[in-house]
């Protein structure tokens, strides 16, 4: 009978070892993931004027933006949740690692029967599972990689939060300057109204011109109200990022012009992508699933545990505290023979988890490459658009000066004059919009290249 049990155990062990080869092959996914970034072709895009920077906060030289980013990192609710997720992963690792450490327990029992004195039993036991197959070690390694993934997630949220704060600050500044442009337009239109009145009193114009000018002024006032609403919404959005329930424009130091944002210099794709925390997290997730799969395979193998115990029986609690104990030592080998297919199902589930993580990595990698390429080509497009609008604005200003002189001489219609003025200010607003888009795009490029927050 003993030989039969031993034969069954040995056969099951050998069968488990044969299956273990599949667990080793799981590492191929993480190896393939590392090779993916080396196959990315060189970036295609503008490099003129680009500068090498090490952090996304280096793209903008602004003490106010730095202050706002630090406040957001300290008080943003989403950021705090990510910190807690990391702490949770660290606690889970300690729990898993505890299985590798011997456990110690002590007990004291008391009993008394009729016509007998009370008796007390003291006990002390130590048990330890030998990690012969490194199953427990694989579980700990999986927990370590889960921590690495959580750390990368924290870094990703930090980077994205810093970028969002910079964008929000730029947007507040953009709307403030858009309002200033519209106020300048309105002031000019009101001056035109006064000029039309003077011309009418001098017999050089008609009141219809005044109605036309007032229409343009009213439209400008409506635009100012709309921009002020957008400004308020942008300030409140920035307040949410900072973790504040109340924030006003007066709480923010705004520059007179949009701050300069450096164009980050792209490097080798493999180096740039290796800095991205989302790819780090995706790779760490693959490694986590691989080690979990190894542990699932090793659950098929026998486990060996040792236990030692000290017991003492006495008539008083003090004497039962192991003053004259009896010791025992037990070695135990257990092997899973039949569990309804649960272990095999766990193995299959772990293999599917690896595959799912692999495709998640692929999706993240493709998105990362697209983000870099889109930002680089967008920079080139914005450069071309800006040059064209600057040329158009210069022409519009010359045309406005010419029409102003002609109108004063009675050689031009008020509609033509207002049309030229409107075109000039529209081009100013359009140029400001392009500048704002370019600054935002450079922030996006820095984020896509893996630039983060300085520690």
Residue, then its C-alpha position, 0 to 999 in steps of 0.5 A: x500500500x505504501x509503495x502504491x501511494x509512493x508510486x502515485x505521488x512520484x508519477x504525479x510529481x513527474x507529470x507536474x514537472x513535465x507540465x512545468x515546461x509550459x510555465x517556463x515558456x511564459x517568459x517569452x511574452x516579456x522578452x518579446x515585449x522588450x524587443x518591440x521597442x527596438x523595432x520602432x523606426x526613427x521619429x519623423x518630424x521637426x527638430x529645428x529649435x528643439x532642445x534636450x530636456x529631462x522633465x516636462x516641467x523643464x518645458x516651461x520656465x515659470x515659478x507660478x506653474x511650478x507652484x501650481x504643479x506642486x500643489x496639485x501633486x499634494x492635494x489632487x484627489x486622483x493623485x492621492x488615490x494612486x498613492x493609496x493603490x501603491x500602498x495597497x500593493x506594498x501591503x499585499x506583498x508583505x502578506x504574500x511574503x509571510x507565507x515564506x516565513x515560519x509561523x509560530x503559535x502559542x496556546x494555554x488551555x484549562x479544564x476541570x472535571x468533577x472530583x478532579x483538580x484543574x489541569x492546564x495545557x501549554x503549547x508552542x508550535x512552529x510550522x514552516x513550508x519548504x519552498x522546494x519548487x520556488x512556488x512561494x518565491x514566484x508568488x512574491x516575485x509576482x507581488x514585486x512586479x505588481x508593486x513595480x506596475x503600481x509605481x509606474x502608474x503613480x508616475x504616469x498619473x504624476x506626469x499627466x497631472x503636471x501636463x494638465x496643470x500646465x495646459x489649464x494654466x495656458x488656457x486661463x492665460x489664453x482666454x485672458x488675452x483673448x478678452x484683452x484683444x476683444x476689448x481692444x477691438x471694442x475700443x476701436x469700434x467705439x472710436x469709430x462710432x464717435x468718428x461717424x458722429x463727427x462726420x455726420x455732424x460735418x455733413x460727410x456721413x449718414x446715420x446708417x453708418x452709425x447703426x452698422x458700427x453699433x451692430x459691430x460693437x454689440x457683437x463684440x460685447x457679446x463675444x467678451x461675455x462668452x470669453x469671460x464665461x470660458x475663462x471662469x470655466x477654465x479657472x474652475x477646471x484648474x481649481x479641480x486639478x489643484x484639489x480646491x473647491x474655490x479658485x479665482x483669477x486673482x489667485x493666479x499670477x498670469x503673464x502679459x503674454x503666453x509663456x514660452x514652451x520649449x520644443x522637446x528634442x526627440x531621441x532614439x525611439x527605444x530610449x524615449x518609449x522606455x521612459x514612458x510609465x504606461x509602457x513600464x506598467x504594461x510590461x510589469x503587468x506581463x511579468x506579474x502574470x508570468x510569475x503567477x502562471x509559474x506559481x499556478x503550475x507549481x501548485x501541481x507539485x507536492x508540498x513539504x512542510x515541517x512542524x515542531x511542537x512543545x506541550x506541557x500539562x500541569x495543575x497550575x497555569x504557571x507550571x503549564x508554561x512549558x517548564x517540563x515540555x514534551x516535544x514533537x517533530x513532524x515532516x509532511x509531504x502532500x500532493x494534490x491528487x484530485x481537486x475537480x480540475x481546479x488547479x488546471x483551470x487556474x493554470x489556464x486562467x493564468x495563461x489567458x491573463x498573460x496573453x491579455x497583458x501582452x495585448x494590453x502592452x501592444x495597444x499601449x505601445x501602438x498608442x505611444x508611437x501614434x502620440x509621438x508621431x502626431x505631435x511631431x507632425x502637428x508641430x510642423x503643421x502649426x509652424x506653417x499655419x502660424x507663418x501664413x497667419x502672421x503674413x496675413x495679419x501684416x497685410x491686414x494691418x497695412x490694409x486697415x491703415x489705408x482704409x482708415x485714411x481713405x475713410x477720413x477723406x470720404x473715399x471709402x465706405x464704413x462697411x469696408x472699413x469695419x470689415x478690414x478692422x474685423x479681419x485684423x482682429x480676427x487674425x490676431x485672435x487666430x494667431x493667438x489660438x495657433x500659438x496656444x495650440x502649439x504650446x499645448x502640442x509641445x506639452x503633449x509631445x513631452x508627455x508622449x516622449x516620456x518626460x515626467x516630473x522632477x523628483 
